[in-house]
Amino acid sequence: MNSEMKINVSPVTRLGDKRVAYVLFTDKDSSAEFIIPGGELLNNKGFDEKELAEIKEYLECEQDSLFQVAKELNPMRSFMRD
């Protein structure tokens, strides 16, 4: 994966009866959004199949730690600090 790749993780939210988070990978003009747990690709703009395979592999390996980060995010606490 490119060292310039940025990863953004949303706070945990509800999707039906499941707790999920969204993970956005960006690199220059390309972006891909996934939902975790599960790693389903929601949208892709600009990444080719090889790049997507690398991102999916990374996501599969790091899914638990990314979900832990999402659980610790608290948008209201961040808002109140500003």
C-alpha positions in Angstrom: 0.0 0.0 0.0 1.2 3.5 -0.8 2.8 5.4 2.1 0.7 8.5 1.1 -2.6 6.6 1.7 -4.8 8.2 4.3 -7.3 6.2 6.3 -10.3 7.7 8.1 -12.5 5.8 10.5 -16.0 6.8 11.5 -17.3 6.4 15.0 -19.4 3.3 15.5 -23.0 3.7 14.4 -26.0 1.4 13.9 -27.0 -0.2 10.7 -30.2 -2.0 11.4 -29.5 -4.2 14.4 -25.7 -4.2 13.8 -22.9 -1.9 15.1 -20.7 -0.8 12.2 -18.1 1.7 11.3 -17.0 3.1 7.9 -13.4 3.2 6.8 -12.3 5.5 4.0 -9.0 5.1 2.1 -7.8 8.0 0.1 -4.8 8.5 -2.1 -4.5 11.6 -4.3 -7.6 11.5 -6.5 -8.7 8.0 -5.5 -11.0 6.9 -2.7 -12.6 3.7 -1.5 -15.1 3.3 1.4 -15.7 0.1 3.3 -18.0 -1.0 6.1 -16.6 -3.0 9.1 -17.0 -5.6 10.4 -17.1 -7.6 7.2 -15.1 -5.4 4.9 -17.8 -4.8 2.3 -16.8 -2.3 -0.4 -19.4 0.5 -0.5 -17.8 2.6 -3.2 -14.6 3.0 -5.2 -13.4 6.0 -7.2 -10.1 5.5 -9.0 -8.5 2.5 -7.4 -7.7 -0.4 -9.8 -8.4 -4.1 -9.0 -4.8 -4.6 -7.8 -4.9 -1.6 -5.4 -8.3 -2.7 -4.1 -7.0 -6.2 -3.4 -4.1 -4.7 -1.4 -6.5 -2.4 0.5 -8.9 -5.3 1.2 -6.0 -7.4 2.5 -4.9 -4.6 4.8 -8.5 -4.1 6.0 -8.9 -7.8 6.7 -5.7 -7.9 8.8 -6.5 -4.7 10.7 -10.3 -4.8 10.9 -10.3 -5.5 14.7 -8.0 -2.7 15.6 -9.8 -0.2 13.2 -13.1 -1.2 14.9 -11.6 -0.6 18.3 -10.5 2.9 17.2 -14.0 3.5 15.9 -15.5 2.5 19.3 -13.2 5.0 21.1 -14.2 7.9 18.9 -16.7 10.3 20.5 -17.7 13.2 18.3 -19.5 15.1 21.1 -16.5 15.0 23.3 -14.4 16.4 20.4 -17.0 19.1 19.7 -17.1 20.2 23.4 -13.3 20.6 23.5 -13.2 23.1 20.7 
